[in-house]
Amino acid sequence: MKRVVITGAGGFVGGRLTAHYRDRWDITPLDHKTLELTDHEALHAALQAAAPQLVIHTAALSNTGYCESHPLESFEVNLQAPAVLAKECAALGAKLVFFSSDQVYNGTRKLGPLPEDAPLDPVNVYGRHKWEAEQRVLESCPEAVCLRASWMYDFDRPGLKSSTGFWGTLRRSLAGKMPLSMAVREYRGITWVQPVIEAMEQMATLPGGVYNMGAENPLNTYATALECLGLLGAELSMDTSRLKAGCGVDLGDTVGSFAACLRAFEEQQGGNVI
Ligand SMILES: NC(=O)c1ccc[n+]([C@@H]2O[C@H](COP(=O)([O-])OP(=O)(O)OC[C@H]3O[C@@H](n4cnc5c(N)ncnc54)[C@H](OP(=O)(O)O)[C@@H]3O)[C@@H](O)[C@H]2O)c1
């Protein structure tokens, strides 16, 4: 069986990877209790002992707000640790998969979909450290695969760290437990984590480099939430069946109604829409 080290094995992604691949890989799971990543000697010893063929580095300070207020800690964990880990992997000849983040694009003025080589100037500490870490990782370990993960979620699973994210927010809101507020100017490929976990074996075979990794999403977060609330069975508009039953008037749906308005406008203006 392939010898695999998973860092952050007590975390949201690392825990799910460890559980999913436990019968397929010979896994050394390194959670925070087992290994303090900023202890470089301990990191070296753990990797020497495990002699991995593959290292999946999910451990990080993943809370952007915390990183913003603790930049030195973020520097040590999110930048120095993966840089050291990459050197260890290069020395061992182990393939490294490093979890970066779509936060590297935060602050980019260019409109998407953004390619991996788009010019970057991350505005937050977390994004900056992830971006710099990618560069340090690839400098010493060119075969490393850096995955720029988008915002991920999953439903609760027994024994695994919870991170229900977008899914949880919509469900709580539907249950009437909280008001919903979603950004109109944010475009993110919000992603269910399960297909990411299942694709990891395949992604670990990628040639070294940086890869955007997440669901594609042309909608802003507000529009995405509306679509997903619809899937959850939310009825967001008025029920007009009484009007229809009462007098047969059917005013159609909003987009159809907009299209009809547009046709009428074009007729009046002679096709000059703008
Ligand atoms: N989840 C997302 O939506 C998302 C999106 C983009 C990128 N990412 C990236 O994907 C990776 C996995 O994310 P995740 O959601 O699984 O994060 P997570 O649940 O916060 O897991 C990260 C793990 O790293 C551990 N850790 C933190 N500092 C450490 C240290 N100094 N030494 C050893 N272990 C340490 C944490 O342990 P303790 O909690 O016990 O300290 C935690 O279990 C991270 O690199 C994250 O930045 C995640």
The ligand as an SDF file (V2000), in Angstrom:
LIG
                    3D

 48 52  0  0  0  0  0  0  0  0999 V2000
  -12.1570   24.6230    4.3990 N   0  0  0  0  0  0  0  0  0  0  0  0
  -12.1320   25.5030    3.4040 C   0  0  0  0  0  0  0  0  0  0  0  0
  -13.1730   25.9680    2.9400 O   0  0  0  0  0  0  0  0  0  0  0  0
  -10.8130   25.9130    2.7890 C   0  0  0  0  0  0  0  0  0  0  0  0
  -10.8180   26.8040    1.7210 C   0  0  0  0  0  0  0  0  0  0  0  0
   -9.6150   27.1590    1.1270 C   0  0  0  0  0  0  0  0  0  0  0  0
   -8.4320   26.6250    1.6000 C   0  0  0  0  0  0  0  0  0  0  0  0
   -8.4430   25.7750    2.6660 N   0  0  0  0  0  0  0  0  0  0  0  0
   -7.1860   25.2130    3.1270 C   0  0  0  0  0  0  0  0  0  0  0  0
   -7.3350   23.8000    3.0920 O   0  0  0  0  0  0  0  0  0  0  0  0
   -6.6420   23.2240    4.1640 C   0  0  0  0  0  0  0  0  0  0  0  0
   -7.5830   22.3840    4.9890 C   0  0  0  0  0  0  0  0  0  0  0  0
   -8.5800   23.2400    5.5410 O   0  0  0  0  0  0  0  0  0  0  0  0
   -9.5320   22.7470    6.7010 P   0  0  0  0  0  0  0  0  0  0  0  0
  -10.8450   23.3910    6.4690 O   0  0  0  0  0  0  0  0  0  0  0  0
   -9.4550   21.2770    6.8400 O   0  0  0  0  0  0  0  0  0  0  0  0
   -8.8520   23.4550    7.9640 O   0  0  0  0  0  0  0  0  0  0  0  0
   -9.0030   23.0460    9.4910 P   0  0  0  0  0  0  0  0  0  0  0  0
  -10.2580   22.2790    9.7260 O   0  0  0  0  0  0  0  0  0  0  0  0
   -8.7700   24.2870   10.2720 O   0  0  0  0  0  0  0  0  0  0  0  0
   -7.8020   22.0410    9.7090 O   0  0  0  0  0  0  0  0  0  0  0  0
   -6.4780   22.4790    9.8160 C   0  0  0  0  0  0  0  0  0  0  0  0
   -5.8050   21.6350   10.8740 C   0  0  0  0  0  0  0  0  0  0  0  0
   -4.4520   22.1240   11.0390 O   0  0  0  0  0  0  0  0  0  0  0  0
   -4.1230   21.9790   12.4120 C   0  0  0  0  0  0  0  0  0  0  0  0
   -3.0560   22.9020   12.7880 N   0  0  0  0  0  0  0  0  0  0  0  0
   -3.1490   24.2510   12.9300 C   0  0  0  0  0  0  0  0  0  0  0  0
   -1.9670   24.7410   13.3610 N   0  0  0  0  0  0  0  0  0  0  0  0
   -1.1320   23.6800   13.4730 C   0  0  0  0  0  0  0  0  0  0  0  0
    0.2080   23.5670   13.8950 C   0  0  0  0  0  0  0  0  0  0  0  0
    0.9290   24.6350   14.2820 N   0  0  0  0  0  0  0  0  0  0  0  0
    0.7750   22.3280   13.9130 N   0  0  0  0  0  0  0  0  0  0  0  0
    0.0430   21.2380   13.5540 C   0  0  0  0  0  0  0  0  0  0  0  0
   -1.2310   21.2920   13.1600 N   0  0  0  0  0  0  0  0  0  0  0  0
   -1.8170   22.5030   13.1200 C   0  0  0  0  0  0  0  0  0  0  0  0
   -5.3950   22.3000   13.1620 C   0  0  0  0  0  0  0  0  0  0  0  0
   -5.3610   21.6900   14.4200 O   0  0  0  0  0  0  0  0  0  0  0  0
   -6.0380   22.4190   15.6820 P   0  0  0  0  0  0  0  0  0  0  0  0
   -7.3730   22.8860   15.2280 O   0  0  0  0  0  0  0  0  0  0  0  0
   -6.0790   21.3570   16.7150 O   0  0  0  0  0  0  0  0  0  0  0  0
   -5.1200   23.5550   16.0320 O   0  0  0  0  0  0  0  0  0  0  0  0
   -6.4820   21.7320   12.2400 C   0  0  0  0  0  0  0  0  0  0  0  0
   -6.8830   20.4360   12.6540 O   0  0  0  0  0  0  0  0  0  0  0  0
   -5.9950   24.3730    4.9280 C   0  0  0  0  0  0  0  0  0  0  0  0
   -4.6860   24.5390    4.4530 O   0  0  0  0  0  0  0  0  0  0  0  0
   -6.8320   25.5530    4.5600 C   0  0  0  0  0  0  0  0  0  0  0  0
   -6.0940   26.7470    4.6590 O   0  0  0  0  0  0  0  0  0  0  0  0
   -9.6130   25.4070    3.2680 C   0  0  0  0  0  0  0  0  0  0  0  0
  1  2  1  0
  2  3  2  0
  2  4  1  0
  4  5  1  0
  4 48  2  0
  5  6  2  0
  6  7  1  0
  7  8  2  0
  8  9  1  0
  8 48  1  0
  9 10  1  0
  9 46  1  0
 10 11  1  0
 11 12  1  0
 11 44  1  0
 12 13  1  0
 13 14  1  0
 14 15  2  0
 14 16  1  0
 14 17  1  0
 17 18  1  0
 18 19  2  0
 18 20  1  0
 18 21  1  0
 21 22  1  0
 22 23  1  0
 23 24  1  0
 23 42  1  0
 24 25  1  0
 25 26  1  0
 25 36  1  0
 26 27  1  0
 26 35  1  0
 27 28  2  0
 28 29  1  0
 29 30  1  0
 29 35  2  0
 30 31  1  0
 30 32  2  0
 32 33  1  0
 33 34  2  0
 34 35  1  0
 36 37  1  0
 36 42  1  0
 37 38  1  0
 38 39  2  0
 38 40  1  0
 38 41  1  0
 42 43  1  0
 44 45  1  0
 44 46  1  0
 46 47  1  0
M  CHG  2   8   1  16  -1
M  END
$$$$
